[in-house]
């Protein structure tokens, strides 16, 4: 009797992961990303030692890790256990030796952080989407979200991540980093990402999230006073929502008109929430997995690039 291996097994059902990979695969810029990384990937490999893993396999492994918010060890296990992931990454019986282990995955990710390659990948995605006319830059939406990190001091240093910070939101103290993003008002695609400690106020970096070409900029009440900050545009271009308490202080005859204006702003601004929903709910990145600002900034650049691609795969089916 023939023994059936993992490679001979034909699943009776197409899994959600397999459907996800099938949908997003045509929109990934694998070749371009490999070209960005190649000059830095084992540049000294000719000096001897074990040959490096195939670069495309490493890039696809990195994508799997970010799509499903996996640790290095969980990513390694998935490359053994999950057939749809093995197929996406390109692991076959012929190249089983190229399957990376957790240490190789960790070193590869740190290599990208060291050379700011996740930021370059994000820039490549934005340039490609702009060239296709999917990012118009006629208007921008600015917003931020807190990515919480552990506040525990049960470690060798007896301290929290020194580059993170505390902030208070909705009456609750939260610890971690803050993702500030600028999104295209027409498509809702993320065009800029800035990562800071959580205690950095939204308005202080808001003008770094816009190119200056926009005809209108939308934001919630946390961005009041943005026109007085550095790199500000003309005051008439800003459409910042008022605080509800300030609306209630207006005469009754004025309140209805102001509420209609606020609803119009909110209908545009709501697109930015879809970006955070993809990163936090679909990709599952609600809490940091790394220490330090540079590693978390690199992670955010990559996941927002992938969030843009995921959105395009849904609105522009191949």
Secondary structure, 3 states (H helix, E strand, C coil): CCCCCCCCCCCCCCCHHHHHHHHHHHHCCHHHHHHHHHCCCCCCHHHCCCCCCCHHHHHHHHHHHHHCCCCHHHHHHHHHHCHHHHHHHCCCHHHHHHCCCHHHHHHHHHHHHHCCHHHHHHHHHHHHHHHCCCCCCCEEEEEEEEEECCCCCCCCCCCCCCCCEEEEECCEEEEEEEEEEEEECCCCCEEEEEEEECCCCHHHHHHHHCCCCCCEEEECHHHCCHHHCCCCCCHHHEEECCCHHHHHCCCHHHHHHHHHHHHHHHHHHCHHHHHHHHHHHHCCCCECCCCCHHHHHHHHHHHHHHHHHHHHHHHCCC
